[in-house]
Amino acid sequence: MTSAASPDQFPKDGLPEVAFLGRSNVGKSSLLNALVGARDLARVSSQPGRTRLVNFFRVEHALYLADLPGYGYARVARSTRESWEQLVSAYLLGREALALCVFLVDARHEPMESDEALRTFLDHHGLPYILAATKADKLGRGALKSRERSLTTGLGRRARAVIPVSATRHTGLQALWSQIRAATSPEVRHGH
């Protein structure tokens, strides 16, 4: 629908929004594409850290998926990084339409300091989120179960759910959609 460089460019129609957040190389674009069944909705780049805007994708006439700039990528100027942080904070803290955050971490790696910082931010501001462990297909079943347990008791202990996902194998996409639909349903949003 639109790419926003500042809050005045965010959608104004009041449809519920689901924000996708995570490190620059966590597979956000691939997951967004897999979720909506489109190959090139969100541009997948071999260079992490390319998204510098908040990109809004309208799904049916029901909701927006908001792709937020990735964080934790070292090869960007500090001023660029600070402007991203301002944009992301302005979005997360100022959106009445924000129904849910999908916080992405790479299932293959331990969470990093920047992931902990985002979790602290989400918890501090009382923002609802689920933890999506991406690239789940790259781990064996035992290793994945172990990672899921450690995320559930660690980084994702206050998350509504911890869901291992794979954009290539489409693992976990139904569970992710269930969480998204539950959070954005009119009954939930209007407190019925």
BALOBA-1460 file (C-alpha; in Angstrom, 3 decimals):
// residues 192
<rec num="1" residu="m" x="0.000" y="0.000" z="0.000"/>
<rec num="2" residu="t" x="2.530" y="2.562" z="1.110"/>
<rec num="3" residu="s" x="6.059" y="3.100" z="2.383"/>
<rec num="4" residu="a" x="6.357" y="5.623" z="5.183"/>
<rec num="5" residu="a" x="9.455" y="7.618" z="6.053"/>
<rec num="6" residu="s" x="7.659" y="9.540" z="8.803"/>
<rec num="7" residu="p" x="4.539" y="9.107" z="10.997"/>
<rec num="8" residu="d" x="2.422" y="11.487" z="8.904"/>
<rec num="9" residu="q" x="2.670" y="8.947" z="6.064"/>
<rec num="10" residu="f" x="1.251" y="6.025" z="8.096"/>
<rec num="11" residu="p" x="-2.208" y="4.761" z="6.975"/>
<rec num="12" residu="k" x="-5.131" y="6.673" z="8.460"/>
<rec num="13" residu="d" x="-8.018" y="4.299" z="7.762"/>
<rec num="14" residu="g" x="-7.904" y="2.657" z="11.208"/>
<rec num="15" residu="l" x="-7.561" y="-0.947" z="10.004"/>
<rec num="16" residu="p" x="-5.719" y="-3.117" z="12.551"/>
<rec num="17" residu="e" x="-1.986" y="-3.431" z="12.021"/>
<rec num="18" residu="v" x="0.493" y="-6.207" z="12.779"/>
<rec num="19" residu="a" x="4.123" y="-5.091" z="13.015"/>
<rec num="20" residu="f" x="7.005" y="-7.338" z="11.986"/>
<rec num="21" residu="l" x="10.213" y="-6.626" z="13.887"/>
<rec num="22" residu="g" x="13.600" y="-8.270" z="13.980"/>
<rec num="23" residu="r" x="17.260" y="-8.125" z="13.138"/>
<rec num="24" residu="s" x="18.167" y="-7.176" z="9.579"/>
<rec num="25" residu="n" x="19.068" y="-10.714" z="8.484"/>
<rec num="26" residu="v" x="16.336" y="-12.650" z="10.297"/>
<rec num="27" residu="g" x="14.251" y="-13.413" z="7.193"/>
<rec num="28" residu="k" x="11.448" y="-10.879" z="7.646"/>
<rec num="29" residu="s" x="10.782" y="-10.299" z="3.936"/>
<rec num="30" residu="s" x="10.771" y="-14.032" z="3.182"/>
<rec num="31" residu="l" x="8.304" y="-14.673" z="5.993"/>
<rec num="32" residu="l" x="5.988" y="-11.854" z="4.874"/>
<rec num="33" residu="n" x="6.016" y="-13.224" z="1.331"/>
<rec num="34" residu="a" x="5.282" y="-16.758" z="2.573"/>
<rec num="35" residu="l" x="2.449" y="-15.539" z="4.810"/>
<rec num="36" residu="v" x="0.583" y="-13.909" z="1.948"/>
<rec num="37" residu="g" x="1.612" y="-16.419" z="-0.706"/>
<rec num="38" residu="a" x="3.407" y="-13.892" z="-2.898"/>
<rec num="39" residu="r" x="6.986" y="-14.247" z="-4.035"/>
<rec num="40" residu="d" x="7.889" y="-10.598" z="-4.348"/>
<rec num="41" residu="l" x="5.541" y="-8.630" z="-2.108"/>
<rec num="42" residu="a" x="8.383" y="-7.686" z="0.245"/>
<rec num="43" residu="r" x="11.743" y="-7.378" z="-1.452"/>
<rec num="44" residu="v" x="14.207" y="-9.999" z="-0.300"/>
<rec num="45" residu="s" x="17.699" y="-8.572" z="-0.392"/>
<rec num="46" residu="s" x="21.045" y="-10.297" z="-0.100"/>
<rec num="47" residu="q" x="22.180" y="-7.174" z="1.735"/>
<rec num="48" residu="p" x="20.590" y="-7.014" z="5.187"/>
<rec num="49" residu="g" x="19.436" y="-3.676" z="6.479"/>
<rec num="50" residu="r" x="17.902" y="-2.404" z="3.241"/>
<rec num="51" residu="t" x="14.481" y="-1.523" z="4.622"/>
<rec num="52" residu="r" x="14.656" y="2.080" z="5.837"/>
<rec num="53" residu="l" x="10.951" y="2.756" z="5.780"/>
<rec num="54" residu="v" x="7.882" y="1.262" z="7.393"/>
<rec num="55" residu="n" x="6.252" y="-0.694" z="4.560"/>
<rec num="56" residu="f" x="2.521" y="-1.365" z="4.889"/>
<rec num="57" residu="f" x="0.914" y="-4.303" z="3.066"/>
<rec num="58" residu="r" x="-2.879" y="-4.484" z="3.100"/>
<rec num="59" residu="v" x="-4.260" y="-8.012" z="3.432"/>
<rec num="60" residu="e" x="-7.749" y="-8.371" z="1.982"/>
<rec num="61" residu="h" x="-9.700" y="-5.441" z="3.396"/>
<rec num="62" residu="a" x="-9.079" y="-6.533" z="6.939"/>
<rec num="63" residu="l" x="-5.630" y="-5.538" z="8.157"/>
<rec num="64" residu="y" x="-2.140" y="-4.270" z="7.438"/>
<rec num="65" residu="l" x="1.128" y="-6.102" z="7.861"/>
<rec num="66" residu="a" x="3.739" y="-3.468" z="8.723"/>
<rec num="67" residu="d" x="7.330" y="-4.331" z="7.854"/>
<rec num="68" residu="l" x="9.579" y="-2.302" z="10.154"/>
<rec num="69" residu="p" x="13.248" y="-1.585" z="9.480"/>
<rec num="70" residu="g" x="15.587" y="-4.272" z="10.776"/>
<rec num="71" residu="y" x="18.050" y="-3.524" z="13.537"/>
<rec num="72" residu="g" x="21.471" y="-4.696" z="14.641"/>
<rec num="73" residu="y" x="23.186" y="-4.322" z="11.306"/>
<rec num="74" residu="a" x="26.600" y="-2.771" z="11.875"/>
<rec num="75" residu="r" x="27.337" y="-1.424" z="8.421"/>
<rec num="76" residu="v" x="25.138" y="1.639" z="8.584"/>
<rec num="77" residu="a" x="26.026" y="5.134" z="9.715"/>
<rec num="78" residu="r" x="25.037" y="6.007" z="13.274"/>
<rec num="79" residu="s" x="22.829" y="8.897" z="12.080"/>
<rec num="80" residu="t" x="20.955" y="6.477" z="9.794"/>
<rec num="81" residu="r" x="20.546" y="4.022" z="12.658"/>
<rec num="82" residu="e" x="19.221" y="6.752" z="14.954"/>
<rec num="83" residu="s" x="16.684" y="7.929" z="12.377"/>
<rec num="84" residu="w" x="15.474" y="4.314" z="12.004"/>
<rec num="85" residu="e" x="15.111" y="4.001" z="15.767"/>
<rec num="86" residu="q" x="13.095" y="7.220" z="15.909"/>
<rec num="87" residu="l" x="10.807" y="6.008" z="13.116"/>
<rec num="88" residu="v" x="10.311" y="2.581" z="14.721"/>
<rec num="89" residu="s" x="9.644" y="4.094" z="18.173"/>
<rec num="90" residu="a" x="7.224" y="6.631" z="16.695"/>
<rec num="91" residu="y" x="5.382" y="3.781" z="15.019"/>
<rec num="92" residu="l" x="5.282" y="1.384" z="17.966"/>
<rec num="93" residu="l" x="4.310" y="3.959" z="20.572"/>
<rec num="94" residu="g" x="1.918" y="6.078" z="18.571"/>
<rec num="95" residu="r" x="-0.318" y="3.604" z="16.761"/>
<rec num="96" residu="e" x="-3.797" y="2.979" z="18.054"/>
<rec num="97" residu="a" x="-4.255" y="0.575" z="15.139"/>
<rec num="98" residu="l" x="-1.334" y="-1.609" z="16.290"/>
<rec num="99" residu="a" x="-2.878" y="-4.918" z="17.369"/>
<rec num="100" residu="l" x="0.150" y="-7.206" z="17.576"/>
<rec num="101" residu="c" x="3.920" y="-7.299" z="17.103"/>
<rec num="102" residu="v" x="5.560" y="-10.306" z="15.481"/>
<rec num="103" residu="f" x="9.066" y="-10.360" z="16.943"/>
<rec num="104" residu="l" x="11.370" y="-12.442" z="14.751"/>
<rec num="105" residu="v" x="14.514" y="-14.212" z="15.907"/>
<rec num="106" residu="d" x="16.690" y="-16.693" z="14.025"/>
<rec num="107" residu="a" x="16.002" y="-20.160" z="15.464"/>
<rec num="108" residu="r" x="19.598" y="-21.193" z="14.791"/>
<rec num="109" residu="h" x="21.203" y="-18.629" z="17.091"/>
<rec num="110" residu="e" x="21.013" y="-17.488" z="20.693"/>
<rec num="111" residu="p" x="19.198" y="-14.145" z="21.033"/>
<rec num="112" residu="m" x="21.541" y="-11.173" z="20.852"/>
<rec num="113" residu="e" x="21.768" y="-8.045" z="22.973"/>
<rec num="114" residu="s" x="19.684" y="-6.107" z="20.455"/>
<rec num="115" residu="d" x="16.945" y="-8.782" z="20.687"/>
<rec num="116" residu="e" x="16.943" y="-8.458" z="24.484"/>
<rec num="117" residu="a" x="16.722" y="-4.670" z="24.086"/>
<rec num="118" residu="l" x="13.658" y="-4.999" z="21.853"/>
<rec num="119" residu="r" x="12.010" y="-7.435" z="24.292"/>
<rec num="120" residu="t" x="12.626" y="-4.990" z="27.151"/>
<rec num="121" residu="f" x="11.098" y="-2.181" z="25.059"/>
<rec num="122" residu="l" x="7.996" y="-4.236" z="24.163"/>
<rec num="123" residu="d" x="7.507" y="-5.384" z="27.762"/>
<rec num="124" residu="h" x="8.088" y="-1.912" z="29.202"/>
<rec num="125" residu="h" x="5.459" y="-0.372" z="26.935"/>
<rec num="126" residu="g" x="3.011" y="-3.261" z="27.342"/>
<rec num="127" residu="l" x="2.937" y="-4.035" z="23.609"/>
<rec num="128" residu="p" x="1.429" y="-7.446" z="22.741"/>
<rec num="129" residu="y" x="3.792" y="-9.684" z="20.839"/>
<rec num="130" residu="i" x="4.467" y="-13.194" z="19.669"/>
<rec num="131" residu="l" x="7.935" y="-14.577" z="19.076"/>
<rec num="132" residu="a" x="8.502" y="-16.181" z="15.667"/>
<rec num="133" residu="a" x="11.635" y="-18.329" z="15.464"/>
<rec num="134" residu="t" x="12.558" y="-18.141" z="11.768"/>
<rec num="135" residu="k" x="14.569" y="-20.584" z="9.647"/>
<rec num="136" residu="a" x="13.205" y="-23.465" z="11.753"/>
<rec num="137" residu="d" x="13.797" y="-25.846" z="8.822"/>
<rec num="138" residu="k" x="17.557" y="-25.433" z="9.294"/>
<rec num="139" residu="l" x="17.484" y="-27.258" z="12.654"/>
<rec num="140" residu="g" x="16.831" y="-30.911" z="13.413"/>
<rec num="141" residu="r" x="13.687" y="-31.767" z="15.371"/>
<rec num="142" residu="g" x="15.492" y="-32.199" z="18.714"/>
<rec num="143" residu="a" x="17.517" y="-28.997" z="18.359"/>
<rec num="144" residu="l" x="14.383" y="-27.074" z="17.370"/>
<rec num="145" residu="k" x="12.405" y="-28.375" z="20.373"/>
<rec num="146" residu="s" x="15.286" y="-27.382" z="22.631"/>
<rec num="147" residu="r" x="15.472" y="-23.887" z="21.097"/>
<rec num="148" residu="e" x="11.692" y="-23.482" z="21.407"/>
<rec num="149" residu="r" x="11.874" y="-24.377" z="25.110"/>
<rec num="150" residu="s" x="14.704" y="-21.936" z="25.791"/>
<rec num="151" residu="l" x="12.865" y="-19.143" z="23.937"/>
<rec num="152" residu="t" x="9.645" y="-19.871" z="25.855"/>
<rec num="153" residu="t" x="11.394" y="-19.524" z="29.213"/>
<rec num="154" residu="g" x="13.831" y="-16.819" z="28.090"/>
<rec num="155" residu="l" x="13.347" y="-14.139" z="25.458"/>
<rec num="156" residu="g" x="9.710" y="-15.119" z="24.806"/>
<rec num="157" residu="r" x="8.583" y="-15.604" z="28.409"/>
<rec num="158" residu="r" x="6.084" y="-12.725" z="28.152"/>
<rec num="159" residu="a" x="5.130" y="-13.400" z="24.534"/>
<rec num="160" residu="r" x="1.594" y="-14.565" z="23.719"/>
<rec num="161" residu="a" x="3.174" y="-17.503" z="21.870"/>
<rec num="162" residu="v" x="6.511" y="-18.801" z="20.605"/>
<rec num="163" residu="i" x="6.123" y="-20.195" z="17.086"/>
<rec num="164" residu="p" x="8.890" y="-21.857" z="15.041"/>
<rec num="165" residu="v" x="8.398" y="-20.830" z="11.403"/>
<rec num="166" residu="s" x="9.957" y="-21.578" z="8.043"/>
<rec num="167" residu="a" x="9.276" y="-19.449" z="4.977"/>
<rec num="168" residu="t" x="10.618" y="-22.151" z="2.658"/>
<rec num="169" residu="r" x="8.702" y="-25.102" z="4.146"/>
<rec num="170" residu="h" x="5.719" y="-23.014" z="5.308"/>
<rec num="171" residu="t" x="6.057" y="-24.440" z="8.815"/>
<rec num="172" residu="g" x="4.182" y="-22.507" z="11.489"/>
<rec num="173" residu="l" x="2.397" y="-20.169" z="9.068"/>
<rec num="174" residu="q" x="-1.082" y="-21.407" z="10.091"/>
<rec num="175" residu="a" x="-0.238" y="-20.905" z="13.774"/>
<rec num="176" residu="l" x="1.050" y="-17.424" z="12.983"/>
<rec num="177" residu="w" x="-2.128" y="-16.550" z="11.056"/>
<rec num="178" residu="s" x="-4.248" y="-17.839" z="13.963"/>
<rec num="179" residu="q" x="-2.459" y="-15.444" z="16.335"/>
<rec num="180" residu="i" x="-2.766" y="-12.560" z="13.850"/>
<rec num="181" residu="r" x="-6.475" y="-13.175" z="13.239"/>
<rec num="182" residu="a" x="-7.178" y="-13.503" z="16.977"/>
<rec num="183" residu="a" x="-5.422" y="-10.196" z="17.703"/>
<rec num="184" residu="t" x="-7.043" y="-8.277" z="14.846"/>
<rec num="185" residu="s" x="-10.610" y="-9.594" z="15.065"/>
<rec num="186" residu="p" x="-13.166" y="-6.814" z="15.654"/>
<rec num="187" residu="e" x="-14.441" y="-8.521" z="18.823"/>
<rec num="188" residu="v" x="-11.001" y="-8.462" z="20.428"/>
<rec num="189" residu="r" x="-10.224" y="-4.929" z="19.296"/>
<rec num="190" residu="h" x="-13.475" y="-3.476" z="20.607"/>
<rec num="191" residu="g" x="-13.383" y="-5.368" z="23.889"/>
<rec num="192" residu="h" x="-16.404" y="-7.661" z="23.358"/>
